[in-house]
Amino acid sequence: MPEALQPYKRTATFTEATVPAALLNEHSTKEGAWGLIHVEEGRLRYLVTDPRRPPLVRELTPESAPMLVEPTILHRVEPLGPVRFHIQFLRAET
């Protein structure tokens, strides 16, 4: 991860009922856009599905560190029961 990343956007807090379908399916961030997934309550599974990376499956909780999402790498999330989470987006200073 580049050192000089700055936050530029934050999503609303999602629940298992309000998580957008796009996040449940394979998707990626744009070139230069990093994400940090913050779980506020409950559990969320994060899966890297991109053929350019080894498969990765992590269970995220409020106690775990925020999950870093690399630019352009395919991934998706799965709520594991009741959950509350948001995503903070970062990019290099210009």
C-alpha atoms as one frame of an Amber mdcrd trajectory, in Angstrom:
protein
   0.000   0.000   0.000   1.390   3.431  -0.881   2.306   5.564   2.124   0.597
   8.837   1.235  -2.992   7.634   0.896  -5.720  10.034   1.964  -9.404   9.286
   2.618 -11.721  10.803   0.033 -15.070   9.042   0.468 -17.012   6.899   2.949
 -20.071   4.797   2.304 -23.128   4.753   4.490 -23.242   2.032   7.103 -24.697
  -1.105   5.531 -26.490  -3.998   7.231 -27.194  -7.517   6.006 -30.502  -6.123
   4.676 -29.125  -2.978   3.020 -25.806  -4.117   1.555 -25.878  -3.254  -2.164
 -26.074  -6.246  -4.514 -22.940  -4.974  -6.268 -20.890  -5.665  -3.114 -22.233
  -9.227  -2.885 -21.070  -9.982  -6.428 -17.557  -9.822  -7.851 -16.462  -6.215
  -8.263 -13.353  -4.072  -7.975 -12.317  -0.548  -7.149 -10.904   1.757  -9.802
  -7.210   2.109 -10.532  -5.630   4.069  -7.664  -8.627   3.620  -5.328  -8.009
   1.588  -2.174 -10.721   0.548   0.258 -10.842  -0.179   3.970 -13.752  -2.325
   5.141 -14.702  -1.476   8.739 -17.031  -3.919  10.511 -18.940  -2.098  13.256
 -21.034  -5.053  14.508 -21.344  -8.721  13.594 -19.325 -10.665  11.054 -18.588
 -10.193   7.356 -16.767 -12.584   5.036 -14.355 -10.988   2.524 -13.316 -13.032
  -0.514 -10.660 -12.206  -3.113 -11.664 -13.906  -6.361  -9.240 -12.247  -8.767
  -7.100 -14.662 -10.817  -4.124 -12.294 -10.354  -4.046 -13.060  -6.607  -4.155
 -16.248  -4.551  -7.685 -16.962  -3.305  -8.316 -15.296   0.044 -11.184 -15.699
   2.499 -11.243 -13.641   5.715 -13.849 -13.266   8.404 -14.029  -9.636   9.529
 -15.333  -8.545  12.930 -15.242  -5.329  14.960 -12.162  -6.720  16.717 -10.240
  -7.405  13.499  -8.250  -4.751  11.681 -10.062  -3.089   8.767  -9.637  -5.112
   5.565  -7.531  -3.455   2.900  -8.967  -3.722  -0.622  -6.477  -3.326  -3.467
  -7.313  -1.315  -6.587  -8.705  -3.319  -9.546  -8.642  -6.674  -7.668 -11.901
  -8.654  -7.912 -13.539  -9.380  -4.582 -16.915  -9.683  -2.869 -18.411  -9.781
   0.625 -20.926 -12.032   2.395 -22.781 -11.045   5.573 -22.566 -13.795   8.205
 -25.798 -13.005  10.011 -26.610  -9.557  11.373 -23.840  -7.098  10.484 -23.089
  -3.378  10.247 -20.141  -2.177   8.157 -18.897   0.679   6.028 -16.135   1.221
   3.500 -13.676   4.097   3.492 -11.991   4.871   0.179  -8.435   6.176  -0.052
  -6.203   7.438  -2.858  -2.772   8.970  -3.230  -2.510  12.709  -2.811  -2.300
  14.564  -6.101
